[in-house]
Amino acid sequence: MIYIIADDLTGANDSGVQFAQNGCKTIVSIFCDRLSELNISDDVDVFVIDTETREVESRVARIRLKNILEKLNINDKDIVYKKVDSTLRGNIGAEIEEIVTILEKDICVLSPSFPPYQRITVDGNLIVNEKSLKLPEYSSGIRNYKNNSSIEYILKKQSTLPIAQIGINDVNKGVKDILKKIKLFNKKGKKVIIIDSVSGKDLKRIIQSSLKFKGSILFSGSAGLAKYLSKFYEKKRNCKINICNNIGPVLVVAGSRNPIIMEQIKYLKSKMVFGEIKIDLEQVFSENNDILETYVSKGINAIEENYHLMVYTDSIYNEKNSINEKIMLKKALCFRELEVEIKNIFSRLASKIINKTNVRNLILTGGDIALGVCKELGISNLHIINELLPGIPLSIANHDKISLNIITKAGGFGTKSTLYQLMKKLKNY
């Protein structure tokens, strides 16, 4: 069995899909507190757990992980992959330390690069779009480190595990040299080995060398490293994408406030006709139920007239400070509480529209939104079908005796045409 432990739903999906597209039956468990109710069927190859620990305190993340690991029957033959965010958000160090300790792993091999989205590791630093990582674009602000790009710096703030690095020069030398370094650091008592990678070729070498190591390994990275690990566990199953039950409108819920998503929305609107609901956050927090029902009615009307529907807010990160301050002061909320409230508003709105219309096709952007919509609909498991674009999977979920096609996308993923490309694939245009 292969176990993937992810700290949010989009991360769970984008790592799990790497195995699904290589023929592995891959199931995502959304709510960690329901693990005791789950029976993992014998035909499941990859079991992905969404722990929802990205935005919680480190202490809470550790407790939750411990409870999860105690419920899973993981043995020495199983492969364990700790999915980390490709922009280093979350309790990465704390979670790696907890897993390494509980499962008694000799080392953790960590490389968070995701080259298709311009996220690479050089000299132990994460580089995003050819620049050092700028945290505010990608995070809710829970972390406030001086050096947001240094993986070692972030890990040391969160854990006590001894850390080593393997640079790109050694990676370029090939599998034997990487393996030699891994063995050396293991003998020196290092527990986390950060390995540079700037391309898929580098990630493949990291996996090849790690699998030759005789000790026990916790693999850790983004969907990038998972992709190359999955190639060594390929199943002979038909992996052709066959999108069924895709008749009717598509509901796009763009809950992320990353600036990238606004570019994608603008491009999509220039290419296709959409009904739209632009959420006015100040108005929603002032009038809540009344304005929410108005939005629901507008959405139902659009769907019944056979229009695709887009739900979003134009309050993006770079322009949000004044809005955030007003709402936070009025409602006595901290930043994260505000984000959760926004997620709840979007989720309630989307679920009401889905339950009252014939919508069967969803595109959900942002881990909070994907989780919130699934929770409102009572969906606790997703069956990942395949990858439509790098790191963007199509899943199927059962809801109220019907099947839903659900595409989940991290807010910061993609180019301006990504949503448009997903629409074309979903509808077989």
ChimeraX attribute file (.defattr): number of C-alpha atoms within 10 A of each C-alpha:
attribute: neighborCount
match mode: 1-to-1
recipient: residues
	/A:1	16
	/A:2	20
	/A:3	19
	/A:4	24
	/A:5	27
	/A:6	28
	/A:7	27
	/A:8	26
	/A:9	28
	/A:10	28
	/A:11	28
	/A:12	30
	/A:13	37
	/A:14	29
	/A:15	29
	/A:16	37
	/A:17	35
	/A:18	28
	/A:19	29
	/A:20	26
	/A:21	26
	/A:22	20
	/A:23	22
	/A:24	26
	/A:25	20
	/A:26	27
	/A:27	25
	/A:28	24
	/A:29	23
	/A:30	24
	/A:31	18
	/A:32	17
	/A:33	12
	/A:34	11
	/A:35	17
	/A:36	10
	/A:37	7
	/A:38	11
	/A:39	7
	/A:40	13
	/A:41	8
	/A:42	7
	/A:43	10
	/A:44	13
	/A:45	20
	/A:46	24
	/A:47	19
	/A:48	29
	/A:49	27
	/A:50	22
	/A:51	21
	/A:52	23
	/A:53	21
	/A:54	20
	/A:55	20
	/A:56	15
	/A:57	13
	/A:58	19
	/A:59	11
	/A:60	13
	/A:61	22
	/A:62	20
	/A:63	12
	/A:64	17
	/A:65	23
	/A:66	16
	/A:67	13
	/A:68	18
	/A:69	15
	/A:70	11
	/A:71	12
	/A:72	12
	/A:73	8
	/A:74	15
	/A:75	10
	/A:76	11
	/A:77	9
	/A:78	11
	/A:79	17
	/A:80	25
	/A:81	26
	/A:82	27
	/A:83	31
	/A:84	30
	/A:85	23
	/A:86	26
	/A:87	24
	/A:88	23
	/A:89	20
	/A:90	24
	/A:91	27
	/A:92	25
	/A:93	23
	/A:94	22
	/A:95	29
	/A:96	26
	/A:97	20
	/A:98	18
	/A:99	21
	/A:100	19
	/A:101	14
	/A:102	12
	/A:103	17
	/A:104	13
	/A:105	17
	/A:106	17
	/A:107	25
	/A:108	26
	/A:109	23
	/A:110	25
	/A:111	28
	/A:112	30
	/A:113	32
	/A:114	28
	/A:115	21
	/A:116	15
	/A:117	17
	/A:118	17
	/A:119	25
	/A:120	25
	/A:121	25
	/A:122	19
	/A:123	17
	/A:124	23
	/A:125	21
	/A:126	27
	/A:127	22
	/A:128	20
	/A:129	12
	/A:130	10
	/A:131	11
	/A:132	15
	/A:133	20
	/A:134	14
	/A:135	18
	/A:136	15
	/A:137	17
	/A:138	19
	/A:139	17
	/A:140	16
	/A:141	13
	/A:142	15
	/A:143	15
	/A:144	10
	/A:145	12
	/A:146	9
	/A:147	15
	/A:148	20
	/A:149	23
	/A:150	20
	/A:151	22
	/A:152	19
	/A:153	17
	/A:154	20
	/A:155	22
	/A:156	14
	/A:157	13
	/A:158	16
	/A:159	18
	/A:160	12
	/A:161	20
	/A:162	16
	/A:163	19
	/A:164	21
	/A:165	20
	/A:166	20
	/A:167	17
	/A:168	18
	/A:169	13
	/A:170	17
	/A:171	24
	/A:172	15
	/A:173	11
	/A:174	16
	/A:175	20
	/A:176	15
	/A:177	16
	/A:178	25
	/A:179	22
	/A:180	14
	/A:181	19
	/A:182	24
	/A:183	17
	/A:184	12
	/A:185	20
	/A:186	18
	/A:187	10
	/A:188	11
	/A:189	14
	/A:190	19
	/A:191	25
	/A:192	29
	/A:193	23
	/A:194	24
	/A:195	27
	/A:196	28
	/A:197	31
	/A:198	20
	/A:199	17
	/A:200	17
	/A:201	13
	/A:202	22
	/A:203	26
	/A:204	20
	/A:205	21
	/A:206	25
	/A:207	23
	/A:208	19
	/A:209	19
	/A:210	24
	/A:211	16
	/A:212	11
	/A:213	13
	/A:214	9
	/A:215	12
	/A:216	19
	/A:217	23
	/A:218	22
	/A:219	24
	/A:220	25
	/A:221	23
	/A:222	27
	/A:223	28
	/A:224	29
	/A:225	28
	/A:226	27
	/A:227	25
	/A:228	21
	/A:229	23
	/A:230	23
	/A:231	16
	/A:232	13
	/A:233	15
	/A:234	14
	/A:235	17
	/A:236	9
	/A:237	12
	/A:238	10
	/A:239	15
	/A:240	10
	/A:241	13
	/A:242	10
	/A:243	17
	/A:244	12
	/A:245	13
	/A:246	17
	/A:247	13
	/A:248	16
	/A:249	22
	/A:250	25
	/A:251	26
	/A:252	23
	/A:253	25
	/A:254	27
	/A:255	26
	/A:256	29
	/A:257	24
	/A:258	23
	/A:259	18
	/A:260	17
	/A:261	27
	/A:262	20
	/A:263	15
	/A:264	19
	/A:265	21
	/A:266	14
	/A:267	17
	/A:268	21
	/A:269	15
	/A:270	11
	/A:271	10
	/A:272	10
	/A:273	11
	/A:274	20
	/A:275	18
	/A:276	19
	/A:277	17
	/A:278	12
	/A:279	20
	/A:280	13
	/A:281	18
	/A:282	13
	/A:283	13
	/A:284	16
	/A:285	17
	/A:286	13
	/A:287	11
	/A:288	13
	/A:289	12
	/A:290	11
	/A:291	16
	/A:292	20
	/A:293	13
	/A:294	11
	/A:295	20
	/A:296	20
	/A:297	15
	/A:298	16
	/A:299	27
	/A:300	21
	/A:301	15
	/A:302	20
	/A:303	23
	/A:304	15
	/A:305	10
	/A:306	16
	/A:307	19
	/A:308	22
	/A:309	23
	/A:310	22
	/A:311	21
	/A:312	21
	/A:313	19
	/A:314	20
	/A:315	21
	/A:316	16
	/A:317	17
	/A:318	11
	/A:319	12
	/A:320	12
	/A:321	11
	/A:322	10
	/A:323	12
	/A:324	20
	/A:325	15
	/A:326	12
	/A:327	19
	/A:328	15
	/A:329	10
	/A:330	11
	/A:331	13
	/A:332	12
	/A:333	15
	/A:334	13
	/A:335	16
	/A:336	14
	/A:337	13
	/A:338	17
	/A:339	18
	/A:340	14
	/A:341	14
	/A:342	20
	/A:343	22
	/A:344	19
	/A:345	22
	/A:346	24
	/A:347	24
	/A:348	18
	/A:349	22
	/A:350	26
	/A:351	18
	/A:352	19
	/A:353	21
	/A:354	22
	/A:355	13
	/A:356	14
	/A:357	15
	/A:358	16
	/A:359	23
	/A:360	19
	/A:361	25
	/A:362	26
	/A:363	21
	/A:364	27
	/A:365	26
	/A:366	26
	/A:367	24
	/A:368	25
	/A:369	29
	/A:370	27
	/A:371	25
	/A:372	23
	/A:373	25
	/A:374	23
	/A:375	17
	/A:376	15
	/A:377	19
	/A:378	13
	/A:379	18
	/A:380	19
	/A:381	19
	/A:382	22
	/A:383	20
	/A:384	26
	/A:385	26
	/A:386	27
	/A:387	22
	/A:388	17
	/A:389	16
	/A:390	19
	/A:391	27
	/A:392	26
	/A:393	25
	/A:394	26
	/A:395	24
	/A:396	18
	/A:397	16
	/A:398	16
	/A:399	15
	/A:400	10
	/A:401	6
	/A:402	9
	/A:403	15
	/A:404	21
	/A:405	22
	/A:406	24
	/A:407	25
	/A:408	26
	/A:409	31
	/A:410	26
	/A:411	23
	/A:412	19
	/A:413	20
	/A:414	20
	/A:415	13
	/A:416	17
	/A:417	15
	/A:418	20
	/A:419	24
	/A:420	19
	/A:421	14
	/A:422	20
	/A:423	20
	/A:424	11
	/A:425	14
	/A:426	23
	/A:427	16
	/A:428	10
	/A:429	7
